[in-house]
Amino acid sequence: MSTILIVDDEKGIRDGLATAVARVGHRAVTAPSLAEARARLLEAGAGTFDCALVDIRLKDGSGLDLLRELQAGRHRDLPVIMATAYDDSERTIEAMRDGAFDYLTKPFDLPRLMATVERAVKQRRASETTIEASAESPPLVGRSAAMHAVWKRIGRSAGSDAPVLVKGEGGAGKKLVARAIHDYSRRASAPLTNVRVDASTDLPELRAALAAAPSGGTLLIDGAGDLPPAVQSHLGSWVAEEHPVRVIALARLAHGAAEVPLLPELYYQLAVIEISVPPLRERRSDIPLLVSRALSGTRARAISEEAMAALVRHDWPGNVRELFLCIRRAAEMCRGEVIDADDLPPELAMPGLASEPADPYLGLPLREALARLERDLLSAALRRADGNRTVAARLLGIPRPQLYTKLEEHGLSERKPGSAGGKAPG
C-alpha cells in the first residue's frame, strides 16, 4: 500500500480525492493548508509518502513554494502532482521547471488523475532501486548469446597478430570491439592509431597515413568499405606485405545487410579474422545493461517498467549510439530522477508507433499484449540473471518486492529445476 499526501483547502475536493485514492488501494493523508502539509511531512520523515497531490492556490500561500521546498530538501525524490483550477502556460512551465511530476487542471478527469497517481507511485518505487554500472567493466557491454560470441572472437583475436575485419551497422560498436582487441593483446602498451578513411580518400592520403603508422602498435582503419576501388586495391597490396604494425579494419554494413562492399583483393587480406558486431535489434536482452551504462553521468538514476519495455521493443536503426542519445535526452527531460515512458520520443512511448512492433503481440487486445510483453521481459531478466531475483530486479529497474509480485501475477514465481542454471534465487 502506498501513501498519498493530498494538499487542498477545499474540504469537498480533499475528501473526494482521499476516497478515490483509497478505492485503488492507497492510503490518503490530507492537509488543508501549507502549514498542515509541512507538519505532516515533518512528522512522517523522508520515504513515508509515495506521491503528493498539491493544489497551487492555497489560503496560506502557493503550492509551488511547497514544491520547491520538497525539491530542495530530504523529500526531493517525492513525485509531486500540481493541481489548479487556473490553466495557464506560465504556471505550467513554472511547475514543470521546478520539478513537478505532472500538472493537472480542475475539474479533474478522475481516470486520468488516478493514472497519473499510479505512474507517480511507480516512479517513487523505481527510484528506490537505482541501476548501477560497474566502473571496472569494459566499455563494450553485453551478456546476450550474440555478444558472448563476439567476446570469444575478441579473445582469440587478441592472441594473434593477424589482420582483423570488424563489420557492423553504424553505431553497433565496431570501434569498441577494435579497442578491446588492442587492449587485450600483447600490443596494449603500444599506440592504437586511428585512421579515418572514406570515399574521398585518395592514394596519396592513404600512403601518408600508412607510412605514419607507429611500429609495434595497432593501426585502426575506419571506413575501409567506403574507399574507392583503386584505393582499396592498394590497401590490399599493402596489408599483404609484412609490417611492424597490427591492422584492424572497420567496415560499415547498410541496415539489414550481411556483407560489406570490399574488393576481393582487400577482403581476403583483411578478413583473416572476421568479427561481425550484431545490431541492437538482434540482442535486445542487452538493452537494460546498456541503459544502465547510458544513465551514468546523467541526472536520472533509474527507468520505469513502461519505459524499459518501450526501449526493448524498439528497432534501433542507429543501434547503441541511438540508444545512448535517446537515454541522455530523456534524462534531461524527465521529472525527477526516473525516466518514464512519456519522457521518450513518441515513436518509442506509443507501442502502435514503434518502428518494429514485436510480431507475437500483433492482433492482440492491448491489455493482453502488454501482459504478454511483461511476462516475456520478466522471463528474459530471470534468464540473464541466472535465476537470481535480486539481479533480475536490478536489470528491470524495479524493487525486488515488486518483482516478486509480478512473478506471482504471471505464474513465474516457482522456477522449474534447471530453468535458470540451478542457482538459488536472490
C-alpha positions as CSV (number, residue, x, y, z in Angstrom):
1,M,0.0,0.0,0.0
2,S,1.3,3.4,-1.0
3,T,0.7,6.6,0.9
4,I,-0.5,9.7,-0.9
5,L,-0.3,13.2,0.6
6,I,-3.3,15.4,-0.5
7,V,-3.0,19.2,0.0
8,D,-6.1,21.2,-0.9
9,D,-8.0,23.9,1.1
10,E,-11.4,22.8,-0.3
11,K,-12.8,20.1,2.0
12,G,-15.1,18.6,-0.7
13,I,-12.2,18.2,-3.1
14,R,-9.9,17.0,-0.4
15,D,-12.3,14.3,0.8
16,G,-13.2,13.2,-2.7
17,L,-9.6,12.7,-3.6
18,A,-9.0,10.8,-0.5
19,T,-11.9,8.4,-1.3
20,A,-10.7,8.0,-4.9
21,V,-7.2,7.2,-3.8
22,A,-8.5,4.7,-1.2
23,R,-10.5,2.9,-3.8
24,V,-7.4,2.0,-5.8
25,G,-5.7,0.6,-2.7
26,H,-3.7,3.5,-1.5
27,R,-3.7,5.3,1.9
28,A,-4.5,9.0,1.9
29,V,-3.1,11.6,4.3
30,T,-4.8,15.0,3.9
31,A,-3.8,18.6,4.7
32,P,-6.0,21.7,4.3
33,S,-3.0,24.2,4.1
34,L,0.7,24.6,3.5
35,A,1.3,24.7,7.3
36,E,-0.5,21.4,7.8
37,A,1.3,19.8,4.9
38,R,4.7,20.8,6.2
39,A,3.7,19.4,9.6
40,R,2.6,16.1,8.0
41,L,5.9,15.9,6.1
42,L,7.9,16.7,9.2
43,E,6.1,14.1,11.3
44,A,6.4,11.4,8.7
45,G,10.0,11.8,7.7
46,A,11.6,11.0,4.3
47,G,10.4,8.0,2.5
48,T,6.9,7.8,4.1
49,F,4.9,9.3,1.2
50,D,4.9,7.9,-2.3
51,C,3.2,10.8,-4.0
52,A,1.8,14.2,-3.3
53,L,-1.2,15.9,-4.8
54,V,-0.8,19.7,-4.2
55,D,-3.2,22.5,-5.1
56,I,-1.4,25.6,-6.3
57,R,-3.7,28.2,-4.8
58,L,-4.0,27.7,-1.1
59,K,-5.2,30.1,1.6
60,D,-1.8,30.4,3.2
61,G,0.4,30.5,0.2
62,S,1.3,28.9,-3.1
63,G,1.7,25.1,-3.6
64,L,4.6,26.0,-5.8
65,D,6.5,27.1,-2.7
66,L,5.9,23.7,-1.2
67,L,7.1,22.0,-4.4
68,R,10.4,24.0,-4.3
69,E,10.9,23.1,-0.6
70,L,10.4,19.4,-1.3
71,Q,12.8,19.5,-4.3
72,A,15.5,21.2,-2.1
73,G,15.2,19.0,0.9
74,R,15.1,15.4,2.1
75,H,11.8,14.8,0.1
76,R,13.4,15.6,-3.3
77,D,12.5,12.1,-4.6
78,L,8.8,12.5,-3.8
79,P,6.8,12.8,-7.1
80,V,4.5,15.9,-6.8
81,I,1.4,16.4,-8.9
82,M,0.3,20.0,-9.1
83,A,-3.4,20.8,-9.4
84,T,-5.2,24.1,-10.1
85,A,-8.4,25.5,-11.4
86,Y,-6.4,28.0,-13.5
87,D,-4.9,26.5,-16.6
88,D,-2.2,28.9,-17.9
89,S,1.1,28.3,-19.6
90,E,3.2,30.3,-17.1
91,R,2.2,28.2,-14.1
92,T,2.5,25.0,-16.1
93,I,6.1,25.9,-17.2
94,E,7.0,27.1,-13.7
95,A,5.7,23.9,-12.1
96,M,7.4,21.6,-14.5
97,R,10.6,23.6,-14.4
98,D,10.7,23.4,-10.6
99,G,10.4,19.6,-10.6
100,A,6.6,18.7,-10.6
101,F,5.8,15.2,-11.8
102,D,2.8,16.4,-13.6
103,Y,0.3,19.4,-13.8
104,L,-3.5,18.8,-13.8
105,T,-6.4,21.2,-14.0
106,K,-9.7,21.2,-12.2
107,P,-12.3,19.8,-12.5
108,F,-10.4,16.6,-12.5
109,D,-10.7,13.9,-15.1
110,L,-10.7,11.2,-12.4
111,P,-9.4,8.3,-14.6
112,R,-6.6,10.5,-15.8
113,L,-5.8,11.7,-12.3
114,M,-5.7,8.1,-10.9
115,A,-3.5,7.0,-13.9
116,T,-1.1,9.9,-13.1
117,V,-1.0,8.9,-9.4
118,E,-0.2,5.3,-10.4
119,R,2.7,6.5,-12.6
120,A,4.0,8.7,-9.9
121,V,3.9,5.8,-7.4
122,K,5.8,3.6,-9.8
123,Q,8.4,6.3,-10.2
124,R,8.8,6.5,-6.5
125,R,9.3,2.8,-6.2
126,A,11.7,2.7,-9.1
127,S,13.8,5.5,-7.6
128,E,14.4,3.2,-4.6
129,T,16.3,0.8,-6.8
130,T,18.8,2.6,-9.0
131,I,20.6,1.0,-11.9
132,E,24.3,1.0,-11.3
133,A,27.0,0.2,-13.9
134,S,30.3,-1.2,-12.8
135,A,33.1,1.4,-13.3
136,E,35.6,-1.5,-13.8
137,S,33.7,-3.2,-16.6
138,P,34.9,-2.6,-20.2
139,P,33.0,0.0,-22.3
140,L,31.7,-2.7,-24.7
141,V,28.9,-4.4,-22.7
142,G,26.6,-7.3,-23.4
143,R,25.5,-10.7,-21.9
144,S,23.4,-12.0,-24.8
145,A,24.4,-15.1,-26.8
146,A,25.2,-12.8,-29.7
147,M,27.6,-10.7,-27.7
148,H,29.1,-13.7,-26.0
149,A,30.2,-15.0,-29.4
150,V,31.8,-11.5,-30.1
151,W,33.6,-11.7,-26.8
152,K,35.1,-15.1,-27.7
153,R,36.3,-13.8,-31.1
154,I,37.8,-10.8,-29.4
155,G,39.8,-13.1,-27.1
156,R,41.0,-15.2,-29.9
157,S,41.9,-12.1,-32.0
158,A,43.9,-10.6,-29.1
159,G,46.2,-13.6,-29.0
160,S,47.1,-13.2,-32.7
161,D,48.8,-10.6,-34.9
162,A,46.7,-11.4,-38.0
163,P,44.7,-8.7,-39.7
164,V,41.1,-8.3,-38.4
165,L,38.0,-7.1,-40.2
166,V,35.3,-5.8,-37.9
167,K,32.0,-5.2,-39.7
168,G,28.6,-4.0,-38.4
169,E,25.9,-1.4,-38.8
170,G,26.6,2.2,-37.8
171,G,26.5,2.7,-34.1
172,A,26.7,-1.0,-33.3
173,G,30.1,-0.8,-31.5
174,K,32.7,-1.7,-34.1
175,K,35.3,0.7,-32.8
176,L,34.8,-0.6,-29.2
177,V,35.5,-4.1,-30.5
178,A,38.7,-2.9,-32.1
179,R,39.7,-1.2,-28.9
180,A,39.1,-4.3,-26.9
181,I,41.2,-6.4,-29.3
182,H,44.1,-4.0,-28.9
183,D,43.7,-3.6,-25.1
184,Y,43.8,-7.4,-24.5
185,S,46.7,-8.0,-26.9
186,R,50.4,-8.0,-26.3
187,R,50.5,-4.6,-28.1
188,A,48.3,-3.0,-25.4
189,S,51.2,-0.8,-24.2
190,A,51.8,0.5,-27.7
191,P,49.7,3.1,-29.5
192,L,46.4,2.4,-31.2
193,T,46.4,4.7,-34.2
194,N,43.0,5.6,-35.8
195,V,43.0,6.4,-39.5
196,R,39.5,7.6,-40.8
197,V,39.0,7.0,-44.5
198,D,36.0,7.4,-46.8
199,A,35.0,7.7,-50.4
200,S,37.1,11.0,-50.8
201,T,40.3,9.4,-49.6
202,D,42.9,9.2,-52.5
203,L,46.0,7.2,-52.8
204,P,48.5,9.9,-51.6
205,E,46.4,10.4,-48.4
206,L,46.3,6.7,-47.8
207,R,50.0,6.2,-48.4
208,A,50.8,9.0,-46.0
209,A,48.6,7.5,-43.3
210,L,50.1,4.1,-43.7
211,A,53.6,5.4,-43.6
212,A,52.9,7.2,-40.3
213,A,51.7,4.0,-38.6
214,P,53.7,3.5,-35.4
215,S,55.9,0.5,-35.2
216,G,54.8,-2.2,-32.7
217,G,51.3,-0.8,-32.3
218,T,47.9,-1.3,-33.9
219,L,46.6,0.6,-36.9
220,L,42.8,1.0,-37.0
221,I,41.5,1.7,-40.5
222,D,38.0,3.1,-40.0
223,G,35.8,3.1,-43.2
224,A,37.6,0.6,-45.3
225,G,34.4,-0.3,-47.2
226,D,33.9,3.3,-48.3
227,L,37.2,3.6,-50.1
228,P,37.3,3.9,-54.0
229,P,38.2,0.7,-55.8
230,A,41.7,1.8,-56.7
231,V,42.5,2.8,-53.1
232,Q,41.0,-0.5,-51.8
233,S,43.3,-2.4,-54.2
234,H,46.4,-0.5,-53.0
235,L,45.4,-1.1,-49.4
236,G,45.0,-4.8,-50.1
237,S,48.5,-5.0,-51.5
238,W,49.9,-3.1,-48.5
239,V,48.3,-5.4,-46.0
240,A,49.7,-8.4,-47.9
241,E,53.2,-7.2,-47.1
242,E,54.8,-7.6,-43.7
243,H,54.7,-4.6,-41.5
244,P,55.7,-4.0,-37.8
245,V,52.1,-3.0,-37.1
246,R,48.9,-4.9,-36.5
247,V,46.0,-4.0,-38.8
248,I,42.3,-3.8,-37.8
249,A,39.8,-2.5,-40.4
250,L,36.3,-1.4,-39.7
251,A,33.6,-1.7,-42.4
252,R,30.1,-0.4,-42.1
253,L,27.1,-2.5,-43.1
254,A,24.0,-1.0,-44.5
255,H,20.9,-1.6,-42.4
256,G,19.9,-5.3,-42.7
257,A,22.9,-6.1,-45.0
258,A,25.2,-9.0,-44.3
259,E,28.3,-8.2,-46.4
260,V,30.4,-5.1,-47.0
261,P,31.4,-3.7,-50.4
262,L,35.0,-4.7,-50.3
263,L,37.1,-5.8,-53.4
264,P,38.1,-9.4,-53.1
265,E,41.8,-8.4,-53.1
266,L,41.2,-6.3,-50.0
267,Y,38.7,-8.6,-48.3
268,Y,40.9,-11.7,-48.5
269,Q,43.8,-9.8,-46.9
270,L,41.8,-8.2,-44.1
271,A,39.4,-11.0,-43.1
272,V,42.0,-13.4,-41.8
273,I,39.9,-12.9,-38.6
274,E,36.4,-11.6,-39.2
275,I,34.1,-10.3,-36.5
276,S,30.5,-9.3,-37.1
277,V,29.1,-7.0,-34.5
278,P,25.3,-7.7,-34.1
279,P,22.8,-4.9,-34.4
280,L,21.0,-4.0,-31.2
281,R,17.7,-5.4,-32.5
282,E,19.4,-8.8,-32.5
283,R,20.4,-8.6,-28.9
284,R,17.5,-6.9,-27.2
285,S,18.3,-8.7,-23.9
286,D,21.4,-6.4,-23.6
287,I,19.3,-3.2,-23.6
288,P,18.8,-3.0,-19.8
289,L,22.5,-3.3,-19.3
290,L,23.2,-0.7,-21.9
291,V,20.6,1.6,-20.4
292,S,22.4,1.3,-17.0
293,R,25.6,2.4,-18.7
294,A,23.8,5.3,-20.6
295,L,22.4,6.6,-17.3
296,S,25.8,7.0,-15.9
297,G,26.7,10.7,-15.7
298,T,23.1,11.9,-16.2
299,R,20.7,13.3,-13.6
300,A,18.4,10.3,-14.0
301,R,19.0,7.3,-11.8
302,A,16.5,4.7,-13.0
303,I,13.9,3.9,-15.6
304,S,10.3,2.8,-15.3
305,E,9.0,-0.6,-16.4
306,E,6.9,1.0,-19.2
307,A,9.9,3.0,-20.5
308,M,12.1,-0.1,-20.4
309,A,9.5,-2.1,-22.3
310,A,9.4,0.6,-25.0
311,L,13.2,0.6,-25.3
312,V,13.3,-3.2,-25.6
313,R,10.6,-3.2,-28.2
314,H,12.2,-0.5,-30.5
315,D,14.1,-1.5,-33.6
316,W,17.1,1.0,-33.0
317,P,18.3,1.6,-36.6
318,G,21.1,3.7,-35.1
319,N,21.9,0.9,-32.7
320,V,23.8,1.6,-29.4
321,R,24.7,5.1,-30.4
322,E,21.0,5.9,-30.9
323,L,20.0,4.3,-27.6
324,F,22.6,6.3,-25.7
325,L,21.4,9.6,-27.3
326,C,17.8,8.6,-26.5
327,I,18.6,8.0,-22.8
328,R,20.6,11.2,-22.4
329,R,17.8,13.2,-24.0
330,A,15.2,11.5,-21.8
331,A,17.3,12.1,-18.7
332,E,17.3,15.9,-19.4
333,M,13.5,16.0,-19.9
334,C,12.3,13.6,-17.2
335,R,10.6,14.8,-14.0
336,G,12.7,13.8,-11.0
337,E,15.3,11.0,-11.3
338,V,13.3,8.3,-13.1
339,I,12.7,8.2,-16.8
340,D,9.1,7.3,-17.6
341,A,7.6,6.3,-21.0
342,D,6.3,9.8,-21.7
343,D,9.9,11.1,-21.5
344,L,10.8,9.1,-24.5
345,P,10.2,10.1,-28.2
346,P,6.6,9.4,-29.3
347,E,7.6,6.6,-31.6
348,L,9.0,4.7,-28.6
349,A,6.5,5.7,-26.0
350,M,3.5,4.6,-28.0
351,P,3.6,0.9,-29.0
352,G,1.5,1.5,-32.1
353,L,4.2,3.8,-33.5
354,A,7.2,1.6,-32.7
355,S,9.4,1.1,-35.7
356,E,9.1,-2.7,-35.4
357,P,6.4,-4.0,-33.2
358,A,7.1,-7.4,-31.8
359,D,5.1,-9.8,-34.1
360,P,3.9,-12.1,-31.2
361,Y,1.8,-9.1,-29.9
362,L,0.2,-8.0,-33.1
363,G,-3.6,-8.6,-33.3
364,L,-3.9,-9.0,-29.5
365,P,-6.1,-6.7,-27.4
366,L,-3.8,-4.0,-25.8
367,R,-4.2,-5.4,-22.3
368,E,-3.3,-8.9,-23.3
369,A,-0.4,-7.8,-25.5
370,L,1.1,-5.7,-22.6
371,A,0.7,-8.6,-20.2
372,R,2.4,-11.0,-22.6
373,L,5.2,-8.5,-23.2
374,E,5.7,-8.0,-19.4
375,R,5.8,-11.8,-18.9
376,D,8.4,-12.1,-21.7
377,L,10.6,-9.3,-20.1
378,L,10.4,-11.0,-16.7
379,S,11.4,-14.3,-18.1
380,A,14.3,-12.8,-20.1
381,A,15.5,-10.9,-17.0
382,L,15.5,-14.2,-14.9
383,R,17.4,-16.0,-17.7
384,R,20.0,-13.2,-17.9
385,A,20.3,-13.2,-14.1
386,D,20.7,-17.0,-14.0
387,G,17.7,-17.2,-11.7
388,N,19.0,-14.6,-9.2
389,R,15.9,-12.4,-8.5
390,T,17.9,-9.6,-6.9
391,V,19.9,-9.2,-10.1
392,A,16.8,-9.6,-12.3
393,A,15.1,-6.8,-10.4
394,R,18.1,-4.6,-10.9
395,L,18.1,-5.3,-14.6
396,L,14.5,-4.4,-14.9
397,G,14.9,-1.3,-12.8
398,I,12.3,-2.3,-10.2
399,P,12.4,-3.1,-6.5
400,R,12.7,-6.7,-5.6
401,P,9.2,-6.9,-3.8
402,Q,7.6,-5.6,-7.0
403,L,9.4,-8.3,-9.0
404,Y,8.0,-10.9,-6.6
405,T,4.5,-9.5,-7.1
406,K,4.9,-9.5,-10.9
407,L,6.3,-13.1,-10.9
408,E,3.3,-14.2,-8.9
409,E,0.9,-12.4,-11.3
410,H,2.3,-14.2,-14.3
411,G,2.7,-17.6,-12.7
412,L,6.5,-17.4,-12.7
413,S,7.1,-17.5,-9.0
414,E,8.0,-21.1,-9.0
415,R,11.1,-21.9,-11.1
416,K,11.4,-25.2,-12.7
417,P,14.5,-27.2,-11.9
418,G,17.3,-26.3,-14.3
419,S,15.5,-23.5,-15.9
420,A,17.9,-20.8,-14.6
421,G,21.1,-22.6,-14.1
422,G,20.2,-24.2,-10.8
423,K,21.2,-21.3,-8.5
424,A,19.2,-20.3,-5.6
425,P,17.1,-17.2,-6.2
426,G,18.3,-14.0,-4.7
